[in-house]
Amino acid sequence: MKTFHIFLVLLLGAALGGNAQAHFTGQGHVHTHAQTKQEFLNPNCQTSDTCDLKRFTLTTSVNEIWFSDDPLHPTYGNGVIMEYETDTVAALEKYAIVQFKRGCVFYTSEAAPGVIKRSINNTVLSFGESVPYCFRNWIIDSQDTDPAYNSDPEHGRIYLARWNRPGSYDNKTQRYYGKQKPNRPVVYMTDYPSGAFVRASGVKNTALEFKTCIYRAGDVPAATRRDDINFATPLRCFDWQSVYIYDFKTARFQNDLALAPRWEEPAAPVASRPYRTIWLALALLLALFIYLAIRIVRRRNAA
C-alpha cells in the first residue's frame, strides 16, 4: 500500500507538470479529467487576529491512473493540493491544517446476477494503530496522535510541508520546509486517498468524504483522540470527496454517495494475520510436544 501510494504521488506529480493521454499508452501515467479550486482570502482577519494569513486554497483533481501492466482497467480517485500563504515565512508556523474524514473503502463481487457480496479488507494507519478503512462517523485524518495533517512526530508539524516554484507542484522541483525555508511564504501538502479499480477477482470501491480545515496552530492540541473533532473552531473548512462505487449492471463506476452501503463501523482494529498465524503454529507445536512427552513417559512406565 505504501509503495502504491508513493508511485501514485510520483505519477500525479508528473501529470501536474504536463498533459497526459486519456488512454493506455504502455506506460504509467495520470489523466486529470477535471480540477476545481476553493479559496479563502481571510476577509474578516481582524476579528480572529489572523491578518498574516493571506490565503488558504484547496485544489481538487479528478484522476484516472493508468499502470503499465493493465491496458484495460485504470484506477480512479480524487486528490487535493492544500496550500496556504502568509505575509512572512515565519508566520507559516502560526497555522496548521487539520483534515477530517468519513466513509469506507470496500470490495464487491457479483456472486450471481444481482447478488453482490461486500467486504472490508483494507486497513489504514490512524492514531498509531492499523484499523479497518471504514469510519461511520467523522474522525481526524492523522496517522499519529497530533491532529495536524502530515505532521512529523520527531521534527514538528510543518517539517514535511512543501514549497515549489510559483504555480508549480512538480515533484522534481519541490522542497521540504523542514530542510530548506522557502523564499516565498507559501507551502502546500497533498492527499491522494485510496483509489478504485476493477480486477478479475472483484472491485475495489471508495466512498470517502473529507473536510480540510485551517486553524491557528495554537488552537490545535499536540495530541488527542481520533474522534475529538470539535477541539477548536477552524478559520475555514473546504469539503471534498472521493466516491467511486461500481454498478455491475452498467459496468461503470458511479459517483453518488447515496449508493454506498450503510454498515456499522468495525469496533476493533484488525489483528495482524502473520502474527496470529505464528502464535497458532507455536501453540500447535507445544501441544504436539506435550503429547509426545506423555506418550514416552507412559511407555517407560509400562516397561
C-alpha positions as CSV (number, residue, x, y, z in Angstrom):
1,M,0.0,0.0,0.0
2,K,2.8,2.4,0.8
3,T,4.6,1.5,-2.4
4,F,1.4,2.1,-4.4
5,H,0.9,5.5,-2.7
6,I,4.5,6.6,-3.4
7,F,4.2,5.6,-7.1
8,L,0.8,7.3,-7.3
9,V,2.2,10.5,-5.9
10,L,5.1,10.4,-8.5
11,L,2.6,9.8,-11.3
12,L,0.4,12.7,-10.2
13,G,3.4,15.0,-9.8
14,A,4.3,14.2,-13.4
15,A,0.7,14.8,-14.5
16,L,0.6,18.2,-12.8
17,G,3.8,19.1,-14.7
18,G,2.3,18.3,-18.1
19,N,-0.6,16.8,-20.0
20,A,-1.3,13.1,-20.0
21,Q,-3.2,11.0,-22.5
22,A,-6.6,9.6,-21.6
23,H,-5.9,6.1,-22.9
24,F,-3.4,3.3,-22.3
25,T,0.0,4.1,-23.7
26,G,2.0,1.2,-22.4
27,Q,3.5,3.4,-19.7
28,G,2.1,4.5,-16.3
29,H,0.5,7.9,-16.5
30,V,-2.3,10.0,-15.0
31,H,-5.1,11.7,-16.9
32,T,-6.8,14.5,-14.9
33,H,-10.4,14.9,-16.0
34,A,-11.2,18.0,-14.0
35,Q,-9.9,20.4,-11.4
36,T,-11.8,22.7,-9.1
37,K,-10.4,25.3,-6.7
38,Q,-11.8,26.6,-3.4
39,E,-10.1,29.7,-2.0
40,F,-10.3,31.6,1.3
41,L,-8.8,35.1,1.4
42,N,-9.4,35.7,5.1
43,P,-11.6,38.8,4.6
44,N,-12.5,39.3,8.3
45,C,-9.0,38.7,9.6
46,Q,-9.2,41.5,12.3
47,T,-11.9,39.5,14.1
48,S,-9.7,36.5,14.5
49,D,-6.4,38.4,14.7
50,T,-5.1,36.4,11.7
51,C,-4.3,39.1,9.2
52,D,-0.9,37.5,8.5
53,L,-2.8,34.6,6.8
54,K,-3.3,35.8,3.2
55,R,-4.8,32.8,1.5
56,F,-5.9,29.2,2.0
57,T,-6.6,27.2,-1.1
58,L,-7.8,23.6,-1.9
59,T,-7.5,22.3,-5.4
60,T,-9.3,19.1,-6.1
61,S,-8.4,16.8,-9.1
62,V,-10.5,14.0,-10.6
63,N,-7.9,11.5,-11.8
64,E,-7.7,8.4,-14.0
65,I,-4.5,6.5,-13.3
66,W,-3.1,4.0,-15.8
67,F,-0.5,1.4,-14.8
68,S,1.8,-0.1,-17.4
69,D,0.7,-3.7,-16.7
70,D,-3.0,-3.2,-17.1
71,P,-4.3,-1.9,-20.5
72,L,-8.0,-2.4,-19.7
73,H,-8.7,-1.1,-16.2
74,P,-7.4,2.2,-14.8
75,T,-7.6,3.2,-11.2
76,Y,-10.0,6.1,-10.3
77,G,-9.5,8.5,-7.5
78,N,-9.7,12.2,-6.4
79,G,-6.9,14.1,-4.9
80,V,-6.2,17.5,-3.4
81,I,-3.5,20.1,-3.0
82,M,-3.9,22.1,0.2
83,E,-2.0,25.3,0.2
84,Y,-1.7,28.4,2.3
85,E,0.1,31.7,2.1
86,T,1.1,34.2,4.9
87,D,2.8,37.6,4.8
88,T,6.1,36.3,6.1
89,V,7.9,32.9,6.1
90,A,8.0,32.9,9.9
91,A,4.2,33.3,10.0
92,L,3.7,30.0,8.2
93,E,4.3,28.2,11.5
94,K,1.4,30.1,13.2
95,Y,-1.1,27.9,11.2
96,A,-1.9,24.3,10.9
97,I,-4.1,22.2,8.5
98,V,-6.3,19.5,10.0
99,Q,-8.3,17.1,7.8
100,F,-11.3,15.1,8.8
101,K,-12.8,12.1,7.0
102,R,-15.7,9.7,7.0
103,G,-16.6,6.7,4.9
104,C,-15.3,3.3,3.7
105,V,-13.0,1.6,1.2
106,F,-14.7,-1.8,0.4
107,Y,-14.7,-4.6,-2.1
108,T,-17.6,-6.0,-4.1
109,S,-18.1,-9.0,-6.3
110,E,-21.1,-10.4,-8.1
111,A,-21.8,-13.9,-6.8
112,A,-24.8,-14.2,-9.2
113,P,-26.8,-11.8,-11.3
114,G,-28.0,-9.1,-8.9
115,V,-26.3,-10.8,-5.8
116,I,-23.5,-8.5,-4.7
117,K,-21.0,-9.5,-2.0
118,R,-19.4,-6.8,0.0
119,S,-16.4,-6.9,2.3
120,I,-13.9,-4.6,4.1
121,N,-10.3,-5.8,3.7
122,N,-8.2,-2.7,3.7
123,T,-6.7,-1.2,6.8
124,V,-5.4,2.3,7.4
125,L,-2.9,3.8,9.9
126,S,-4.9,6.0,12.3
127,F,-3.6,7.5,15.5
128,G,-0.8,4.9,15.8
129,E,-2.8,1.8,15.0
130,S,-3.9,-0.2,12.0
131,V,-7.7,-0.1,11.8
132,P,-10.3,-1.2,9.1
133,Y,-10.7,1.5,6.5
134,C,-14.3,2.2,7.4
135,F,-15.5,5.1,9.6
136,R,-19.2,5.6,10.1
137,N,-18.6,8.9,11.9
138,W,-16.3,11.8,11.3
139,I,-12.7,11.3,12.6
140,I,-9.5,13.3,12.4
141,D,-7.4,12.1,9.5
142,S,-4.0,11.6,11.1
143,Q,-1.5,8.7,11.3
144,D,-0.3,9.8,14.8
145,T,-1.9,11.5,17.8
146,D,-1.1,15.0,16.6
147,P,-4.2,16.2,14.6
148,A,-2.1,18.4,12.3
149,Y,-2.1,16.9,8.8
150,N,1.1,15.2,7.7
151,S,3.0,16.3,10.8
152,D,6.3,14.7,11.8
153,P,6.4,13.3,15.4
154,E,10.2,14.0,15.6
155,H,10.6,17.2,13.7
156,G,7.3,19.1,14.1
157,R,4.1,19.9,12.3
158,I,5.3,21.8,9.3
159,Y,8.5,20.0,8.6
160,L,7.0,17.9,5.7
161,A,5.2,20.9,4.1
162,R,6.4,21.5,0.6
163,W,7.2,24.6,-1.5
164,N,8.0,25.0,-5.1
165,R,8.4,27.4,-8.0
166,P,5.4,29.8,-8.3
167,G,2.4,27.9,-9.7
168,S,4.3,24.6,-9.8
169,Y,3.7,21.4,-7.8
170,D,6.2,19.3,-9.7
171,N,7.9,16.6,-7.5
172,K,11.2,17.2,-9.3
173,T,11.5,20.8,-8.1
174,Q,9.7,20.6,-4.7
175,R,11.5,21.3,-1.4
176,Y,10.6,20.4,2.2
177,Y,10.1,23.3,4.6
178,G,12.0,21.5,7.3
179,K,15.1,21.1,5.2
180,Q,15.1,24.4,3.4
181,K,12.9,27.5,4.1
182,P,11.1,29.0,1.1
183,N,11.8,32.4,-0.4
184,R,8.0,33.0,-0.7
185,P,5.8,32.4,2.3
186,V,3.7,29.7,0.6
187,V,3.6,26.0,1.5
188,Y,1.4,23.1,0.4
189,M,0.6,19.4,1.2
190,T,-1.2,16.8,-0.9
191,D,-3.6,13.9,-0.3
192,Y,-4.4,11.1,-2.8
193,P,-6.6,8.6,-1.0
194,S,-7.0,5.0,-1.9
195,G,-8.3,4.6,-5.5
196,A,-11.0,2.4,-7.0
197,F,-10.4,-0.3,-9.7
198,V,-11.8,-3.4,-11.3
199,R,-9.9,-6.7,-11.2
200,A,-10.9,-10.3,-12.2
201,S,-11.4,-11.2,-8.5
202,G,-13.7,-8.2,-7.8
203,V,-13.9,-4.5,-7.5
204,K,-12.4,-2.1,-5.0
205,N,-14.8,0.8,-4.2
206,T,-14.3,4.1,-2.4
207,A,-16.9,6.1,-0.6
208,L,-15.0,8.8,1.3
209,E,-15.8,12.3,2.5
210,F,-13.3,14.9,3.7
211,K,-13.2,18.3,5.4
212,T,-9.9,20.1,5.1
213,C,-9.6,22.9,7.6
214,I,-7.0,25.6,8.6
215,Y,-6.6,26.6,12.2
216,R,-4.4,28.8,14.3
217,A,-1.6,26.4,15.3
218,G,-2.1,27.3,19.0
219,D,-5.7,26.1,18.8
220,V,-4.7,22.6,17.7
221,P,-3.8,20.3,20.6
222,A,-0.4,18.5,20.4
223,A,-2.2,15.2,21.0
224,T,-5.8,14.0,21.1
225,R,-8.2,11.2,20.1
226,R,-9.3,10.5,16.5
227,D,-13.0,11.3,17.5
228,D,-12.1,14.7,19.1
229,I,-13.4,16.6,16.1
230,N,-14.6,19.7,17.9
231,F,-11.3,20.6,19.6
232,A,-11.4,24.2,18.3
233,T,-13.1,26.5,15.7
234,P,-11.4,26.5,12.3
235,L,-10.8,29.6,10.4
236,R,-12.1,27.9,7.3
237,C,-13.0,24.4,6.0
238,F,-13.4,23.0,2.5
239,D,-15.4,19.9,1.7
240,W,-14.4,17.3,-0.9
241,Q,-14.9,13.6,-1.6
242,S,-13.6,10.6,-3.5
243,V,-16.6,8.4,-4.4
244,Y,-16.3,5.6,-6.9
245,I,-19.0,2.9,-6.4
246,Y,-19.2,0.2,-9.0
247,D,-22.5,-0.6,-10.7
248,F,-22.5,-4.2,-12.0
249,K,-25.5,-3.5,-14.3
250,T,-23.8,-0.8,-16.2
251,A,-20.2,-1.9,-15.6
252,R,-19.3,1.6,-14.6
253,F,-18.3,3.5,-11.5
254,Q,-20.9,5.9,-10.1
255,N,-20.1,9.0,-8.0
256,D,-23.3,9.0,-5.9
257,L,-22.6,8.8,-2.2
258,A,-26.1,7.6,-1.6
259,L,-25.2,4.2,-3.3
260,A,-22.7,3.5,-0.5
261,P,-23.6,0.6,1.8
262,R,-24.8,1.6,5.3
263,W,-22.9,-0.8,7.5
264,E,-21.7,-0.3,11.1
265,E,-18.1,0.7,11.7
266,P,-16.0,-2.3,12.8
267,A,-15.5,-2.0,16.6
268,A,-11.9,-3.2,16.9
269,P,-8.7,-2.9,14.9
270,V,-7.9,-5.7,12.5
271,A,-5.3,-8.0,14.1
272,S,-2.1,-8.7,12.1
273,R,-2.6,-12.0,10.4
274,P,1.1,-13.0,10.2
275,Y,1.4,-12.7,14.0
276,R,-1.8,-14.6,14.5
277,T,-0.6,-17.5,12.3
278,I,2.8,-17.6,14.1
279,W,1.1,-17.9,17.5
280,L,-1.2,-20.6,16.3
281,A,1.7,-22.6,14.9
282,L,3.6,-22.3,18.1
283,A,0.6,-23.4,20.1
284,L,0.2,-26.5,17.9
285,L,3.9,-27.4,18.2
286,L,3.7,-27.0,22.0
287,A,0.6,-29.3,22.1
288,L,2.4,-31.9,19.9
289,F,5.5,-31.8,22.2
290,I,3.4,-32.3,25.3
291,Y,1.5,-35.2,23.7
292,L,4.8,-36.9,22.6
293,A,6.3,-36.4,26.1
294,I,3.3,-38.0,27.7
295,R,3.5,-41.0,25.3
296,I,7.2,-41.5,26.1
297,V,6.7,-41.4,29.9
298,R,3.8,-43.9,29.6
299,R,5.9,-46.3,27.6
300,R,8.8,-46.1,30.1
301,N,6.4,-46.7,33.0
302,A,4.9,-49.7,31.2
303,A,8.3,-51.2,30.5
